[in-house]
Amino acid sequence: MVRVAAKIISFAFHPLLLATYLILMLGIYFPALLMIPSQNLMLVTLIVFVFTFAFPVMYLLVYRWWSQAG
């Protein structure tokens, strides 16, 4: 039970996700700091997520695959 909770907490607070959380928190609690319309918050969050989490994870997986192939 403790291991499952530890894994969930570890995934939720992964360093690659912190930038996405920051944009969400600023957009929700301090929207004037971002200076973007509130209807575009999800789009900006998605862009930040892709560039700070999805691409690095994809690059890591490609690197691992590439290093095992050769």
mmCIF file as gemmi writes it, N, C-alpha and C atoms, coordinates in Angstrom:
data_model
loop_
_atom_site.group_PDB
_atom_site.id
_atom_site.type_symbol
_atom_site.label_atom_id
_atom_site.label_alt_id
_atom_site.label_comp_id
_atom_site.label_asym_id
_atom_site.label_entity_id
_atom_site.label_seq_id
_atom_site.pdbx_PDB_ins_code
_atom_site.Cartn_x
_atom_site.Cartn_y
_atom_site.Cartn_z
_atom_site.occupancy
_atom_site.B_iso_or_equiv
_atom_site.pdbx_formal_charge
_atom_site.auth_seq_id
_atom_site.auth_asym_id
_atom_site.pdbx_PDB_model_num
ATOM 1 N N . MET Axp A 1 ? 0.819 -1.198 0 1 0 ? 1 A 1
ATOM 2 C CA . MET Axp A 1 ? 0 0 0 1 0 ? 1 A 1
ATOM 3 C C . MET Axp A 1 ? 0.863 1.262 0 1 0 ? 1 A 1
ATOM 4 N N . VAL Axp A 2 ? 1.92 1.239 0.805 1 0 ? 2 A 1
ATOM 5 C CA . VAL Axp A 2 ? 2.8 2.403 0.89 1 0 ? 2 A 1
ATOM 6 C C . VAL Axp A 2 ? 3.551 2.587 -0.424 1 0 ? 2 A 1
ATOM 7 N N . ARG Axp A 3 ? 3.947 1.484 -1.062 1 0 ? 3 A 1
ATOM 8 C CA . ARG Axp A 3 ? 4.656 1.577 -2.334 1 0 ? 3 A 1
ATOM 9 C C . ARG Axp A 3 ? 3.769 2.184 -3.424 1 0 ? 3 A 1
ATOM 10 N N . VAL Axp A 4 ? 2.517 1.807 -3.433 1 0 ? 4 A 1
ATOM 11 C CA . VAL Axp A 4 ? 1.593 2.355 -4.426 1 0 ? 4 A 1
ATOM 12 C C . VAL Axp A 4 ? 1.43 3.856 -4.204 1 0 ? 4 A 1
ATOM 13 N N . ALA Axp A 5 ? 1.253 4.265 -2.97 1 0 ? 5 A 1
ATOM 14 C CA . ALA Axp A 5 ? 1.124 5.69 -2.659 1 0 ? 5 A 1
ATOM 15 C C . ALA Axp A 5 ? 2.402 6.441 -3.024 1 0 ? 5 A 1
ATOM 16 N N . ALA Axp A 6 ? 3.544 5.848 -2.749 1 0 ? 6 A 1
ATOM 17 C CA . ALA Axp A 6 ? 4.816 6.486 -3.081 1 0 ? 6 A 1
ATOM 18 C C . ALA Axp A 6 ? 4.978 6.647 -4.587 1 0 ? 6 A 1
ATOM 19 N N . LYS Axp A 7 ? 4.569 5.663 -5.346 1 0 ? 7 A 1
ATOM 20 C CA . LYS Axp A 7 ? 4.665 5.762 -6.808 1 0 ? 7 A 1
ATOM 21 C C . LYS Axp A 7 ? 3.72 6.827 -7.354 1 0 ? 7 A 1
ATOM 22 N N . ILE Axp A 8 ? 2.537 6.917 -6.801 1 0 ? 8 A 1
ATOM 23 C CA . ILE Axp A 8 ? 1.58 7.936 -7.245 1 0 ? 8 A 1
ATOM 24 C C . ILE Axp A 8 ? 2.116 9.329 -6.939 1 0 ? 8 A 1
ATOM 25 N N . ILE Axp A 9 ? 2.621 9.528 -5.749 1 0 ? 9 A 1
ATOM 26 C CA . ILE Axp A 9 ? 3.189 10.831 -5.37 1 0 ? 9 A 1
ATOM 27 C C . ILE Axp A 9 ? 4.41 11.148 -6.223 1 0 ? 9 A 1
ATOM 28 N N . SER Axp A 10 ? 5.245 10.141 -6.466 1 0 ? 10 A 1
ATOM 29 C CA . SER Axp A 10 ? 6.433 10.337 -7.286 1 0 ? 10 A 1
ATOM 30 C C . SER Axp A 10 ? 6.065 10.749 -8.701 1 0 ? 10 A 1
ATOM 31 N N . PHE Axp A 11 ? 5.051 10.126 -9.269 1 0 ? 11 A 1
ATOM 32 C CA . PHE Axp A 11 ? 4.628 10.495 -10.626 1 0 ? 11 A 1
ATOM 33 C C . PHE Axp A 11 ? 3.975 11.873 -10.644 1 0 ? 11 A 1
ATOM 34 N N . ALA Axp A 12 ? 3.145 12.149 -9.662 1 0 ? 12 A 1
ATOM 35 C CA . ALA Axp A 12 ? 2.419 13.423 -9.638 1 0 ? 12 A 1
ATOM 36 C C . ALA Axp A 12 ? 3.361 14.618 -9.5 1 0 ? 12 A 1
ATOM 37 N N . PHE Axp A 13 ? 4.451 14.45 -8.778 1 0 ? 13 A 1
ATOM 38 C CA . PHE Axp A 13 ? 5.384 15.554 -8.553 1 0 ? 13 A 1
ATOM 39 C C . PHE Axp A 13 ? 6.691 15.368 -9.307 1 0 ? 13 A 1
ATOM 40 N N . HIS Axp A 14 ? 6.612 14.716 -10.456 1 0 ? 14 A 1
ATOM 41 C CA . HIS Axp A 14 ? 7.801 14.54 -11.286 1 0 ? 14 A 1
ATOM 42 C C . HIS Axp A 14 ? 8.287 15.918 -11.751 1 0 ? 14 A 1
ATOM 43 N N . PRO Axp A 15 ? 9.595 16.144 -11.752 1 0 ? 15 A 1
ATOM 44 C CA . PRO Axp A 15 ? 10.113 17.465 -12.135 1 0 ? 15 A 1
ATOM 45 C C . PRO Axp A 15 ? 9.693 17.927 -13.527 1 0 ? 15 A 1
ATOM 46 N N . LEU Axp A 16 ? 9.493 16.995 -14.441 1 0 ? 16 A 1
ATOM 47 C CA . LEU Axp A 16 ? 9.076 17.399 -15.781 1 0 ? 16 A 1
ATOM 48 C C . LEU Axp A 16 ? 7.655 17.953 -15.809 1 0 ? 16 A 1
ATOM 49 N N . LEU Axp A 17 ? 6.854 17.634 -14.822 1 0 ? 17 A 1
ATOM 50 C CA . LEU Axp A 17 ? 5.477 18.115 -14.776 1 0 ? 17 A 1
ATOM 51 C C . LEU Axp A 17 ? 5.32 19.442 -14.034 1 0 ? 17 A 1
ATOM 52 N N . LEU Axp A 18 ? 6.352 19.879 -13.341 1 0 ? 18 A 1
ATOM 53 C CA . LEU Axp A 18 ? 6.22 21.08 -12.518 1 0 ? 18 A 1
ATOM 54 C C . LEU Axp A 18 ? 5.952 22.342 -13.336 1 0 ? 18 A 1
ATOM 55 N N . ALA Axp A 19 ? 6.511 22.455 -14.522 1 0 ? 19 A 1
ATOM 56 C CA . ALA Axp A 19 ? 6.24 23.631 -15.356 1 0 ? 19 A 1
ATOM 57 C C . ALA Axp A 19 ? 4.765 23.683 -15.757 1 0 ? 19 A 1
ATOM 58 N N . THR Axp A 20 ? 4.192 22.524 -16.053 1 0 ? 20 A 1
ATOM 59 C CA . THR Axp A 20 ? 2.777 22.472 -16.397 1 0 ? 20 A 1
ATOM 60 C C . THR Axp A 20 ? 1.917 22.883 -15.209 1 0 ? 20 A 1
ATOM 61 N N . TYR Axp A 21 ? 2.264 22.385 -14.03 1 0 ? 21 A 1
ATOM 62 C CA . TYR Axp A 21 ? 1.522 22.775 -12.824 1 0 ? 21 A 1
ATOM 63 C C . TYR Axp A 21 ? 1.629 24.274 -12.584 1 0 ? 21 A 1
ATOM 64 N N . LEU Axp A 22 ? 2.812 24.834 -12.812 1 0 ? 22 A 1
ATOM 65 C CA . LEU Axp A 22 ? 3.01 26.267 -12.603 1 0 ? 22 A 1
ATOM 66 C C . LEU Axp A 22 ? 2.103 27.084 -13.513 1 0 ? 22 A 1
ATOM 67 N N . ILE Axp A 23 ? 2.033 26.721 -14.777 1 0 ? 23 A 1
ATOM 68 C CA . ILE Axp A 23 ? 1.176 27.45 -15.715 1 0 ? 23 A 1
ATOM 69 C C . ILE Axp A 23 ? -0.285 27.333 -15.3 1 0 ? 23 A 1
ATOM 70 N N . LEU Axp A 24 ? -0.702 26.141 -14.898 1 0 ? 24 A 1
ATOM 71 C CA . LEU Axp A 24 ? -2.09 25.969 -14.449 1 0 ? 24 A 1
ATOM 72 C C . LEU Axp A 24 ? -2.395 26.81 -13.212 1 0 ? 24 A 1
ATOM 73 N N . MET Axp A 25 ? -1.505 26.775 -12.24 1 0 ? 25 A 1
ATOM 74 C CA . MET Axp A 25 ? -1.736 27.536 -11.011 1 0 ? 25 A 1
ATOM 75 C C . MET Axp A 25 ? -1.759 29.038 -11.288 1 0 ? 25 A 1
ATOM 76 N N . LEU Axp A 26 ? -0.818 29.515 -12.084 1 0 ? 26 A 1
ATOM 77 C CA . LEU Axp A 26 ? -0.818 30.94 -12.414 1 0 ? 26 A 1
ATOM 78 C C . LEU Axp A 26 ? -2.063 31.319 -13.199 1 0 ? 26 A 1
ATOM 79 N N . GLY Axp A 27 ? -2.467 30.471 -14.128 1 0 ? 27 A 1
ATOM 80 C CA . GLY Axp A 27 ? -3.648 30.77 -14.93 1 0 ? 27 A 1
ATOM 81 C C . GLY Axp A 27 ? -4.929 30.767 -14.129 1 0 ? 27 A 1
ATOM 82 N N . ILE Axp A 28 ? -4.996 29.93 -13.116 1 0 ? 28 A 1
ATOM 83 C CA . ILE Axp A 28 ? -6.208 29.844 -12.299 1 0 ? 28 A 1
ATOM 84 C C . ILE Axp A 28 ? -6.223 30.908 -11.206 1 0 ? 28 A 1
ATOM 85 N N . TYR Axp A 29 ? -5.108 31.047 -10.479 1 0 ? 29 A 1
ATOM 86 C CA . TYR Axp A 29 ? -5.103 31.932 -9.307 1 0 ? 29 A 1
ATOM 87 C C . TYR Axp A 29 ? -4.608 33.352 -9.605 1 0 ? 29 A 1
ATOM 88 N N . PHE Axp A 30 ? -3.706 33.5 -10.579 1 0 ? 30 A 1
ATOM 89 C CA . PHE Axp A 30 ? -3.153 34.816 -10.906 1 0 ? 30 A 1
ATOM 90 C C . PHE Axp A 30 ? -3.135 35.024 -12.421 1 0 ? 30 A 1
ATOM 91 N N . PRO Axp A 31 ? -4.292 35.082 -13.059 1 0 ? 31 A 1
ATOM 92 C CA . PRO Axp A 31 ? -4.32 35.16 -14.529 1 0 ? 31 A 1
ATOM 93 C C . PRO Axp A 31 ? -3.674 36.426 -15.093 1 0 ? 31 A 1
ATOM 94 N N . ALA Axp A 32 ? -3.614 37.476 -14.334 1 0 ? 32 A 1
ATOM 95 C CA . ALA Axp A 32 ? -3.005 38.712 -14.838 1 0 ? 32 A 1
ATOM 96 C C . ALA Axp A 32 ? -1.497 38.553 -15.043 1 0 ? 32 A 1
ATOM 97 N N . LEU Axp A 33 ? -0.867 37.642 -14.314 1 0 ? 33 A 1
ATOM 98 C CA . LEU Axp A 33 ? 0.57 37.434 -14.477 1 0 ? 33 A 1
ATOM 99 C C . LEU Axp A 33 ? 0.906 36.791 -15.817 1 0 ? 33 A 1
ATOM 100 N N . LEU Axp A 34 ? 0.02 35.949 -16.328 1 0 ? 34 A 1
ATOM 101 C CA . LEU Axp A 34 ? 0.284 35.297 -17.616 1 0 ? 34 A 1
ATOM 102 C C . LEU Axp A 34 ? -0.052 36.183 -18.801 1 0 ? 34 A 1
ATOM 103 N N . MET Axp A 35 ? -0.99 37.092 -18.615 1 0 ? 35 A 1
ATOM 104 C CA . MET Axp A 35 ? -1.44 38.009 -19.668 1 0 ? 35 A 1
ATOM 105 C C . MET Axp A 35 ? -1.926 37.264 -20.911 1 0 ? 35 A 1
ATOM 106 N N . ILE Axp A 36 ? -2.676 36.194 -20.701 1 0 ? 36 A 1
ATOM 107 C CA . ILE Axp A 36 ? -3.328 35.49 -21.797 1 0 ? 36 A 1
ATOM 108 C C . ILE Axp A 36 ? -4.816 35.418 -21.469 1 0 ? 36 A 1
ATOM 109 N N . PRO Axp A 37 ? -5.66 35.396 -22.476 1 0 ? 37 A 1
ATOM 110 C CA . PRO Axp A 37 ? -7.097 35.262 -22.212 1 0 ? 37 A 1
ATOM 111 C C . PRO Axp A 37 ? -7.4 33.937 -21.518 1 0 ? 37 A 1
ATOM 112 N N . SER Axp A 38 ? -8.373 33.929 -20.641 1 0 ? 38 A 1
ATOM 113 C CA . SER Axp A 38 ? -8.677 32.717 -19.875 1 0 ? 38 A 1
ATOM 114 C C . SER Axp A 38 ? -9.145 31.574 -20.762 1 0 ? 38 A 1
ATOM 115 N N . GLN Axp A 39 ? -9.748 31.876 -21.927 1 0 ? 39 A 1
ATOM 116 C CA . GLN Axp A 39 ? -10.193 30.8 -22.804 1 0 ? 39 A 1
ATOM 117 C C . GLN Axp A 39 ? -9.011 30.096 -23.486 1 0 ? 39 A 1
ATOM 118 N N . ASN Axp A 40 ? -7.835 30.705 -23.459 1 0 ? 40 A 1
ATOM 119 C CA . ASN Axp A 40 ? -6.642 30.095 -24.057 1 0 ? 40 A 1
ATOM 120 C C . ASN Axp A 40 ? -5.754 29.395 -23.037 1 0 ? 40 A 1
ATOM 121 N N . LEU Axp A 41 ? -6.172 29.337 -21.79 1 0 ? 41 A 1
ATOM 122 C CA . LEU Axp A 41 ? -5.34 28.736 -20.748 1 0 ? 41 A 1
ATOM 123 C C . LEU Axp A 41 ? -5.048 27.268 -21.032 1 0 ? 41 A 1
ATOM 124 N N . MET Axp A 42 ? -6.04 26.513 -21.448 1 0 ? 42 A 1
ATOM 125 C CA . MET Axp A 42 ? -5.818 25.091 -21.713 1 0 ? 42 A 1
ATOM 126 C C . MET Axp A 42 ? -4.882 24.884 -22.905 1 0 ? 42 A 1
ATOM 127 N N . LEU Axp A 43 ? -4.98 25.733 -23.91 1 0 ? 43 A 1
ATOM 128 C CA . LEU Axp A 43 ? -4.082 25.632 -25.056 1 0 ? 43 A 1
ATOM 129 C C . LEU Axp A 43 ? -2.641 25.924 -24.65 1 0 ? 43 A 1
ATOM 130 N N . VAL Axp A 44 ? -2.44 26.971 -23.873 1 0 ? 44 A 1
ATOM 131 C CA . VAL Axp A 44 ? -1.095 27.304 -23.393 1 0 ? 44 A 1
ATOM 132 C C . VAL Axp A 44 ? -0.566 26.187 -22.497 1 0 ? 44 A 1
ATOM 133 N N . THR Axp A 45 ? -1.415 25.647 -21.639 1 0 ? 45 A 1
ATOM 134 C CA . THR Axp A 45 ? -1.004 24.546 -20.772 1 0 ? 45 A 1
ATOM 135 C C . THR Axp A 45 ? -0.628 23.33 -21.598 1 0 ? 45 A 1
ATOM 136 N N . LEU Axp A 46 ? -1.386 23.036 -22.628 1 0 ? 46 A 1
ATOM 137 C CA . LEU Axp A 46 ? -1.066 21.91 -23.493 1 0 ? 46 A 1
ATOM 138 C C . LEU Axp A 46 ? 0.275 22.105 -24.194 1 0 ? 46 A 1
ATOM 139 N N . ILE Axp A 47 ? 0.523 23.307 -24.673 1 0 ? 47 A 1
ATOM 140 C CA . ILE Axp A 47 ? 1.801 23.603 -25.334 1 0 ? 47 A 1
ATOM 141 C C . ILE Axp A 47 ? 2.96 23.422 -24.35 1 0 ? 47 A 1
ATOM 142 N N . VAL Axp A 48 ? 2.803 23.951 -23.141 1 0 ? 48 A 1
ATOM 143 C CA . VAL Axp A 48 ? 3.849 23.796 -22.125 1 0 ? 48 A 1
ATOM 144 C C . VAL Axp A 48 ? 4.043 22.327 -21.785 1 0 ? 48 A 1
ATOM 145 N N . PHE Axp A 49 ? 2.967 21.573 -21.655 1 0 ? 49 A 1
ATOM 146 C CA . PHE Axp A 49 ? 3.056 20.144 -21.36 1 0 ? 49 A 1
ATOM 147 C C . PHE Axp A 49 ? 3.804 19.397 -22.453 1 0 ? 49 A 1
ATOM 148 N N . VAL Axp A 50 ? 3.476 19.697 -23.693 1 0 ? 50 A 1
ATOM 149 C CA . VAL Axp A 50 ? 4.128 18.994 -24.805 1 0 ? 50 A 1
ATOM 150 C C . VAL Axp A 50 ? 5.622 19.292 -24.839 1 0 ? 50 A 1
ATOM 151 N N . PHE Axp A 51 ? 5.995 20.553 -24.673 1 0 ? 51 A 1
ATOM 152 C CA . PHE Axp A 51 ? 7.402 20.914 -24.791 1 0 ? 51 A 1
ATOM 153 C C . PHE Axp A 51 ? 8.229 20.593 -23.548 1 0 ? 51 A 1
ATOM 154 N N . THR Axp A 52 ? 7.608 20.499 -22.38 1 0 ? 52 A 1
ATOM 155 C CA . THR Axp A 52 ? 8.39 20.238 -21.167 1 0 ? 52 A 1
ATOM 156 C C . THR Axp A 52 ? 8.231 18.827 -20.628 1 0 ? 52 A 1
ATOM 157 N N . PHE Axp A 53 ? 7.247 18.062 -21.125 1 0 ? 53 A 1
ATOM 158 C CA . PHE Axp A 53 ? 7.07 16.691 -20.646 1 0 ? 53 A 1
ATOM 159 C C . PHE Axp A 53 ? 7.042 15.686 -21.783 1 0 ? 53 A 1
ATOM 160 N N . ALA Axp A 54 ? 6.141 15.87 -22.743 1 0 ? 54 A 1
ATOM 161 C CA . ALA Axp A 54 ? 5.949 14.861 -23.781 1 0 ? 54 A 1
ATOM 162 C C . ALA Axp A 54 ? 7.19 14.703 -24.671 1 0 ? 54 A 1
ATOM 163 N N . PHE Axp A 55 ? 7.755 15.788 -25.157 1 0 ? 55 A 1
ATOM 164 C CA . PHE Axp A 55 ? 8.942 15.684 -26.004 1 0 ? 55 A 1
ATOM 165 C C . PHE Axp A 55 ? 10.135 15.084 -25.263 1 0 ? 55 A 1
ATOM 166 N N . PRO Axp A 56 ? 10.469 15.546 -24.057 1 0 ? 56 A 1
ATOM 167 C CA . PRO Axp A 56 ? 11.594 14.917 -23.358 1 0 ? 56 A 1
ATOM 168 C C . PRO Axp A 56 ? 11.386 13.422 -23.095 1 0 ? 56 A 1
ATOM 169 N N . VAL Axp A 57 ? 10.178 13.022 -22.752 1 0 ? 57 A 1
ATOM 170 C CA . VAL Axp A 57 ? 9.915 11.598 -22.532 1 0 ? 57 A 1
ATOM 171 C C . VAL Axp A 57 ? 10.053 10.84 -23.85 1 0 ? 57 A 1
ATOM 172 N N . MET Axp A 58 ? 9.543 11.407 -24.924 1 0 ? 58 A 1
ATOM 173 C CA . MET Axp A 58 ? 9.661 10.767 -26.229 1 0 ? 58 A 1
ATOM 174 C C . MET Axp A 58 ? 11.134 10.632 -26.621 1 0 ? 58 A 1
ATOM 175 N N . TYR Axp A 59 ? 11.919 11.679 -26.411 1 0 ? 59 A 1
ATOM 176 C CA . TYR Axp A 59 ? 13.34 11.625 -26.738 1 0 ? 59 A 1
ATOM 177 C C . TYR Axp A 59 ? 14.05 10.559 -25.91 1 0 ? 59 A 1
ATOM 178 N N . LEU Axp A 60 ? 13.697 10.438 -24.647 1 0 ? 60 A 1
ATOM 179 C CA . LEU Axp A 60 ? 14.3 9.42 -23.792 1 0 ? 60 A 1
ATOM 180 C C . LEU Axp A 60 ? 13.967 8.025 -24.295 1 0 ? 60 A 1
ATOM 181 N N . LEU Axp A 61 ? 12.728 7.793 -24.681 1 0 ? 61 A 1
ATOM 182 C CA . LEU Axp A 61 ? 12.332 6.484 -25.19 1 0 ? 61 A 1
ATOM 183 C C . LEU Axp A 61 ? 13.029 6.172 -26.509 1 0 ? 61 A 1
ATOM 184 N N . VAL Axp A 62 ? 13.136 7.154 -27.394 1 0 ? 62 A 1
ATOM 185 C CA . VAL Axp A 62 ? 13.846 6.94 -28.658 1 0 ? 62 A 1
ATOM 186 C C . VAL Axp A 62 ? 15.319 6.665 -28.393 1 0 ? 62 A 1
ATOM 187 N N . TYR Axp A 63 ? 15.926 7.382 -27.476 1 0 ? 63 A 1
ATOM 188 C CA . TYR Axp A 63 ? 17.334 7.163 -27.139 1 0 ? 63 A 1
ATOM 189 C C . TYR Axp A 63 ? 17.547 5.752 -26.592 1 0 ? 63 A 1
ATOM 190 N N . ARG Axp A 64 ? 16.667 5.317 -25.706 1 0 ? 64 A 1
ATOM 191 C CA . ARG Axp A 64 ? 16.803 3.963 -25.143 1 0 ? 64 A 1
ATOM 192 C C . ARG Axp A 64 ? 16.64 2.907 -26.233 1 0 ? 64 A 1
ATOM 193 N N . TRP Axp A 65 ? 15.673 3.115 -27.135 1 0 ? 65 A 1
ATOM 194 C CA . TRP Axp A 65 ? 15.477 2.179 -28.227 1 0 ? 65 A 1
ATOM 195 C C . TRP Axp A 65 ? 16.694 2.163 -29.155 1 0 ? 65 A 1
ATOM 196 N N . TRP Axp A 66 ? 17.205 3.36 -29.465 1 0 ? 66 A 1
ATOM 197 C CA . TRP Axp A 66 ? 18.334 3.497 -30.365 1 0 ? 66 A 1
ATOM 198 C C . TRP Axp A 66 ? 19.595 2.858 -29.772 1 0 ? 66 A 1
ATOM 199 N N . SER Axp A 67 ? 19.806 3.049 -28.48 1 0 ? 67 A 1
ATOM 200 C CA . SER Axp A 67 ? 21.015 2.501 -27.846 1 0 ? 67 A 1
ATOM 201 C C . SER Axp A 67 ? 20.955 0.985 -27.733 1 0 ? 67 A 1
ATOM 202 N N . GLN Axp A 68 ? 19.761 0.401 -27.643 1 0 ? 68 A 1
ATOM 203 C CA . GLN Axp A 68 ? 19.639 -1.05 -27.595 1 0 ? 68 A 1
ATOM 204 C C . GLN Axp A 68 ? 19.755 -1.669 -28.975 1 0 ? 68 A 1
ATOM 205 N N . ALA Axp A 69 ? 19.406 -0.907 -30.017 1 0 ? 69 A 1
ATOM 206 C CA . ALA Axp A 69 ? 19.427 -1.448 -31.375 1 0 ? 69 A 1
ATOM 207 C C . ALA Axp A 69 ? 20.848 -1.6 -31.902 1 0 ? 69 A 1
ATOM 208 N N . GLY Axp A 70 ? 21.772 -0.777 -31.4 1 0 ? 70 A 1
ATOM 209 C CA . GLY Axp A 70 ? 23.112 -0.801 -31.966 1 0 ? 70 A 1
ATOM 210 C C . GLY Axp A 70 ? 24.14 -1.395 -31.153 1 0 ? 70 A 1
